[in-house]
């Protein structure tokens, strides 16, 4: 079944795909349906957070008295994704309890370190895919019954070596990912073109101020914690420097940069292209500023060994060095203003996965302007 839609990127017609999260949800739903209805499915339909429905082919369906199993083939569309073509399996068994229990099988990673969205010891299934799986399964699971779902990706352990999972303390396989359920292919030039078009549109409709966020989490944070409307937010991915230059070129006066500490610590150290493969200096920058503030050396060593900034936050706060957050947002704002030679007034809001960490001193005044535009 072809679920593809097409998007034009930089003059090219590119095909969309679907995420490992969608594959897992579809495989689990199909297997649960087959187990309780004793009927082979050839296709299964699911919803996605993007709002698109997917009708996916069910491969190698098996039903026995004890379990049902099948797999979905990942299709990344025209995106250069190393997980394209992998088989995402679900094997389901009835249980006495009334819960939907999800466990990891071969090729699904296990989280071993703190600081990620998933607790240590749990399968590396991100929150949104987990919600997708449970929602889709609940639609075909008889009321008052429970199910155990074992997910697996046979090629996962080998492929995971080519990802950042080992560095994040995720062992044994891949993560189940995806915030929208859909893979949208975008080249670097296409991302910049799209970003420029969106900023131009915002300026044309009369905005003199704008909120820049790295991605989905920054957007949710800005709407939830800063009460900023979605139409005043632009997602910039890793292209902070390009976005600031474009804002200056288009004549914006004010910018709020809002994002997770793991991204915004980088421009505090003078980095304006924030992809982790190119500029993974989060801990070095944190340690430099904390060292100046007098943080004990043995704690600095511990922070250098952290895999995520969420993990580092625990050490920072246990040592009462929360003032680092103010230092970082002030330095980030200053560096960003210097990057565009003072042509923009910039405020910075930094958050963790749990809370607002700090705001630089221009954030509130820019928010006031935004509220009236």
N, C-alpha and C positions, 0 to 999 in steps of 0.2 A: 504494500500500500504506500503510495507517495503522499506524504504529508507536507511536502515542501511548499513554502512561499518564496517569493523572490524579492530581493531588495536591490536597488541601484546604488552602487558604491563607486565613486570616482569614475563614472561612466561605464562600469561593468555590472552586468546582471549576475548577482550571486544568490545561491540557494541556501535557505536556512536549514537547520537540523534540529535535533532535540538532545537534551542533556542525559547524563547518567541517572539523574533523579527521576526523570520521566520514564526511563527504561525500567528502573527498579519499581516504580509505582505501577506501571503497566504489567510487568511480569508477576508481581505479587497479586494484583487484582485478578488476573487471568487464572492463576493457580488456585486461588481461594474459590473462585466461581466453579472451576472444574471439580474441586474436591467435594464441594457440598451439593453439586448438581449432577455429578457423574456424567459430565458431557464435555467433550473436547471442543475447545474454542480455536478458531482459525485467526480471529482478530479480536482486539480489545480496545475500547475507547476510554480515554481519560481526559480530564481537564488539566490545564496548566495555569500557573499564576499569571502568565502573560495574557490569559483570556482566550487563547486558542485551544481548540480541541484537537486531540491526536487520535487517529485510529491506526494502531500498530499491529503488525503481523506477529502472531504467536508461534514460536518455533519449538519443535521437538516436545510437544505436550505429552505428558505421561500421567495417568491416574491409577493409583492402587488403593487398597483398603486403608493404608496407613498414611499416604501422602499424595500430593500432586506437585508436578514440577513443569517448568517451561523456561524459555529465555527470550529476551528481546535483543535485537541487534542495534547497537548504537549507530546513529547516522548523524555526523557532524555537519552535514551539508558541505558548503565550500569553505568551511573554516579549517585551518591547518591544525587539527586537534589530534594528538597521539592516541586518543581513545576511540577514534573513529573505527567502526566495525567490530568493536568488542562485543562479547556476549554477556549480557547481564541476566543471571539466573535467579529464580525464586523457587524455593522448595518449601511447601507449607504442610503443617501437621495440626490436627485438632488437639486442643489442650483442655484441661478441666476448668481452669480459670476463665473469666470472661474478658480477658485483656487481649490486645493485639501486641504480641511480643516479637521484636525484631532482633535477630542475631546475625553475626557475620560468619560467612563461610570462607572458602578458599578465595584469595585474591581481594578481599575487602579489608582495608587497613584497620588497625586498632590504635586508638589514641593512647599514648603512654605518658605525655607530658602535660602539665597545666598550661593555661593561657589560651587555648583554642575555644571555639564555641561549643565543643563537645567535651564532656568530662573524661579524664583518664580512665582507661579500662573499657570504654564504650566503643562500639563500631564507629568508624569515621563516616558517619552519615550526617550531613549538615542539617540544621533545623528545618529549613524550608522543604527539602526532599523528604524528611521524616514526616512532616505534616501531610505532604502529598500522598505518601504511601498509606498512611493511616486513613486518610479521607477516602481514597479510592477503594481500599479494602473494606471499609465500613459500609460502602454502598452495596456490596454483594455478600457480606458476612451475615448469616442469620442472627437475629436479635437473641441476646442471652447466651451466645457462644463465644469461645475464644479461639485464637489461632497463633501458632508460632511460625514466623516467616524467616527462613534462612536465605540470605542474599549471598551470591558469590559471583566472581568474575574470574574464570580460569586463567586468563592472561594477566590478571591484575598485579600479581607480585612482581613480575618481571618489568611490566610497564611502569610501575611506581618508582623504579630506580631512575627513571628519566624525568621525574617530577620533583617538587620541593618537599614531598611527604617525608622522606628520611630526615631532612633538616628540621622538620616540624615535630619530630618524635612520633610520626605515624608509621607503624611497622606492619609488614605483612601484606600490603596491597594498596589499592587505590582508594580514594575517597568518593563518596556519592555526593555529587555537587549539583548546583544550579539554582539560581534565585528566581528565574522566570519559567524554567522548563524548556526553553527554546534556545538554541545556539544561533546567534546572529553573526554571520561572517563579516569581518571588517578589517581591511588592511590599515596600516598606520596612516597612510595618506587619506584614506577614506574617513577614518576617525577624525582627523584634523579638519577635513572639509565639512563634515557633519557638525562638528563643534563650532566652526566659524559661521556656518549658516544659522545655527541656533542662536548664537550670541548676536548676530546681525538682526535676526528677527526680534529678539528681546529689546534691542536698541530701537528698532523701528516702531515698536508699539509704545515707546515713550519712557522706558526705564532708564534711569541714570545710575542706578545701583543694581548689583547682581550678586547672587550667592553661588560660589563655585564649590562643588563637592567632588571627591574622587569617584564615587560610585553609589550603589544602592544604599549602603549603610549610612553614608553621609547624608543622603537625601532623607531617609527616615529620621535620622537624628535631628536634622534641621527642622523638619516639620513637627516633630514631637517635643523636642527640648527648647527650640528657639521660636516655635510657633510661626515659622515662615511658610508662606503659601508656595505650592508646587510650581506655579507659573513664574516664580522669581528665582528658581534653582536651575542650574545647568551642571550636568555631570561631565567631568573633564577627563576621566580615566587617569592615565599617568602623565598627561600633557599639561602640567601646571605652567611651565614657562611659556608654552605656546598660547595657552588660554589668557595669561596675564598680558602678553604682548597684543593679543587680539582685542582684549578689553580696552587697552590703552589706545589702540589704533581706531577703534570704533567710537571712542569718545565717552566711554563710561567714566564716571567720577569716583565711584566708591565700589569696593568689593569686600564681601565677607568670604573668607576661605574657611570652610567647616569640614572637619574630617577626623578620622581615628588617629590616635597618637602614632600608630605604626607608619602612617603616610606622612603626617605633618612634621614629625621629627626630622624628616629629610631636608625640606627647605630651610629649617632652622640651622642646618649645617651647610646651606648653600647649594642644595641639589634640587633641580627643577624638572627633571624627568625621573619619575619615582618608581619605575618598574623594578621589582625586587631582583630580577636577573641581572640588571645593570647597576643598580645602586642599593645594594643591601648593606647599608651602613648604620642601621638604626641603633644598634647597641653601642657602636663606637661614638656616635654623637651623644647619646645619653650619658655614657661614661665620662666623656670630656666635660660636659656641663656639671655633672654630679661631682666630679673630681674637684672642679673649681669651687664648688659649694662646700667641700670638706667631707664628702661621704667617705667612710672608712674604706681602705684599699681592699680588704677582703670582700666587702660587699660589691665593690666595683668589679672584682674578679667574677663573682657570682652572676652579676648582670651581664657581663660579656659572654657568659656561658648560656644565657637564656635563649630560647628559640623564638620567642614571641615577646612583643612589648607588653602583652597582658600578663605574662609571667614576670616580667621586670617590674611592673606596677606593684605587685605584691611585695617585692623587696623594698622598693622606694617608699611605700607607705608604712611598712613595718619599721623603717628607720626614720620616719617623720621628715622625709625630704620632699613633701608635696609641693613645696615652693618651686621645684623644678618645672612644674607645669606652667606657672606664670612666666618663668624665664623662657621657656620654649615658645609660648605663643607670642610673647613680645619680640623675641629674636626672629621668629618666623615672619611676623608682620613686617619688621624692619627689612629683612632680607628681600621680601617680595616687593616692597616699595622701592628699594634700591634697584631691583631687577628691571623695573620699568622707569627708572630715573625720576621717581617721585611724581609721576603723572597720575597715579591712582592713590586714593586714601584707602588703606587696607586694614581690616580687622580680622582676627583669627579666633575661631572657636574650636577647641580640641576636646575629644571625648574618648572614653574607653567603651568597651562593650556594655558597661553597666551604668555609666554616669557621665555628666559633664565634668571635665577636669579643670578647664580654665578658659577665660575669654580675655583677649587683649583689650586695651582701653577704648578702642574705637568701635567695637562691635555694637554696643547699645545705641550709639548715635546713628550708626548706619542702619540698624534695624528700625529705628524711628522713621528715617527717611523712607525705607522700603514699605513701611506700613501705610504710607500715604500716597504711594505711587500706584 
